[in-house]
Amino acid sequence: MQDNSIKVIQYLLVQQKRHDLSIKLDGAYYKMEFVEAWNETESYVLELYVHPDHFLDLQRLDENDKNGLISLFTGLVDSSTFIKSLEVKIDKDIKVQNISDTVYIFVDESGDMDFTAKGSQHYMFHFLVKTRPFNLHEYISNYRYQLLEKGLDPLSDRRFDIEYFHAHNDNKHIKNELFSIISTFDKEKVKVYSYILEKSKVHPEKRKERDIFYIDNLTYSIGRLLDQLSIDKNFIIITDNLPIQQNKKKQIKALRTGIKEYMHRNSLSLRYDIFHHSSASSVNLQIVDYIGWAIHRKYEMSDILHYDKIKEYIIDEDIVTKERDNNYYEK
């Protein structure tokens, strides 16, 4: 019954768009510690036992959040029970995982490579920086399964065939729900960096070969990000599948060479690796796609509706062409 009760509380928190709180109750249990009785009412302290990973965060909850949790737990007890206060405690029986402090960097790009007035105004690389454990993934995956199940509802005339989330293709209702989840990340544990090119200011020689343009800017942007992070831990970079298939092996070699030179130049002896995966294989690649889509719309369309939901994670919107005066074509 205890396990199911916590799941009920988590479900209610998700309905309130408090995914950040819900995930911190994974594996939790509670006890009701009797305090006193008066008339026909008994007063209790709710002792909430949680995973050590979440103890400090839950201990720092403000009064509004604590009272909100007490209100939800009140719904689980009878009317003669009064929950006086909430105390967060560590579940000492949980086996704490030895989580590595490896830094993960997920990369996606936005914009096109049409260097004429018909193309996008900007080309961007977006970086999502995190360490494990990767929170909220279960909620994003569960939301996709909820969409798949809609076709089984006899009252629904919609069928959703969604292999993975992609901001450009997903409808506004899906976007709203995904941004609602993404907006509840702990801002201390998630960083976003965007490398932004104003395409009209890119010299024609620098964009003549699309594969070289792509890999040169990706390599340079990774270096600028590592500078911003003052990287001092081993790291793994995961990009979406390379968008340009021409000279693919050459691109990968150039990227690896560029990062190796950066490490040597900065006297860094860290270990690192680079992978190129399909977005469908990684919730984090789908998250950075959504974040990049919101940032891109800010610059292309002055649309900040979804940007406002993720802006607190951004460490820099690095417009590397802003000091350049020459425009090589009309925007």
TAKA-V7914 format. One record per backbone hydrogen bond with DSSP energy under -0.5 kcal/mol. NH is the residue of the N-H (numbers start at 1). CO is the residue of the C=O. If there is no record, write none. Layout:
{{NH & CO} {NH & CO}}
This chain:
{{5 & 1} {6 & 2} {7 & 3} {8 & 4} {9 & 5} {10 & 6} {11 & 7} {12 & 8} {13 & 9} {14 & 10} {15 & 11} {16 & 12} {17 & 14} {18 & 13} {21 & 18} {22 & 18} {23 & 19} {24 & 20} {24 & 21} {25 & 22} {26 & 23} {28 & 25} {29 & 49} {31 & 47} {33 & 31} {33 & 45} {34 & 32} {35 & 43} {36 & 43} {38 & 41} {41 & 38} {42 & 80} {43 & 36} {44 & 82} {45 & 33} {46 & 44} {46 & 85} {47 & 31} {47 & 45} {48 & 46} {48 & 87} {49 & 29} {49 & 47} {50 & 48} {50 & 89} {54 & 51} {55 & 51} {55 & 52} {56 & 52} {58 & 54} {59 & 55} {60 & 56} {61 & 58} {66 & 62} {67 & 63} {68 & 64} {69 & 65} {70 & 66} {71 & 67} {72 & 68} {73 & 69} {74 & 70} {75 & 71} {75 & 72} {76 & 73} {77 & 74} {81 & 78} {82 & 42} {84 & 44} {84 & 82} {85 & 44} {87 & 46} {89 & 48} {91 & 50} {92 & 90} {94 & 91} {96 & 94} {99 & 97} {103 & 234} {104 & 130} {105 & 236} {106 & 104} {106 & 128} {107 & 238} {108 & 126} {110 & 124} {115 & 113} {116 & 114} {119 & 116} {123 & 197} {124 & 110} {125 & 195} {126 & 108} {127 & 193} {128 & 106} {129 & 127} {129 & 191} {130 & 104} {130 & 128} {132 & 102} {135 & 133} {137 & 134} {140 & 136} {141 & 137} {142 & 138} {143 & 139} {144 & 140} {145 & 141} {146 & 142} {147 & 143} {148 & 144} {149 & 145} {150 & 146} {150 & 147} {151 & 148} {152 & 149} {153 & 150} {154 & 152} {156 & 153} {160 & 147} {161 & 159} {162 & 160} {163 & 161} {169 & 166} {170 & 166} {175 & 171} {176 & 172} {177 & 173} {178 & 174} {179 & 175} {180 & 176} {181 & 177} {182 & 178} {183 & 179} {184 & 181} {185 & 182} {187 & 185} {189 & 186} {190 & 186} {191 & 129} {192 & 313} {193 & 127} {194 & 316} {195 & 125} {196 & 194} {196 & 318} {197 & 123} {199 & 121} {199 & 197} {201 & 198} {202 & 199} {203 & 201} {206 & 203} {207 & 203} {207 & 204} {210 & 208} {213 & 209} {214 & 210} {215 & 211} {216 & 212} {217 & 213} {218 & 214} {219 & 215} {220 & 216} {221 & 217} {222 & 218} {223 & 219} {224 & 220} {225 & 221} {226 & 222} {227 & 223} {228 & 224} {229 & 225} {230 & 226} {230 & 227} {231 & 226} {235 & 271} {236 & 103} {237 & 273} {238 & 105} {239 & 275} {240 & 107} {241 & 277} {245 & 243} {248 & 245} {251 & 247} {252 & 248} {253 & 249} {254 & 250} {255 & 251} {256 & 252} {257 & 253} {258 & 254} {259 & 255} {260 & 256} {261 & 257} {262 & 258} {263 & 259} {264 & 260} {265 & 261} {266 & 262} {267 & 264} {268 & 263} {273 & 235} {275 & 237} {277 & 239} {277 & 275} {281 & 278} {282 & 279} {286 & 282} {287 & 283} {288 & 284} {289 & 285} {290 & 286} {291 & 287} {292 & 288} {293 & 289} {294 & 290} {295 & 291} {296 & 292} {297 & 293} {298 & 294} {299 & 295} {300 & 296} {301 & 297} {302 & 298} {303 & 297} {304 & 302} {308 & 304} {309 & 306} {310 & 306} {310 & 307} {311 & 307} {313 & 310} {314 & 311} {315 & 192} {316 & 192} {318 & 194} {318 & 316} {319 & 317} {320 & 196} {320 & 318} {321 & 196} {322 & 319} {324 & 321} {328 & 200}}
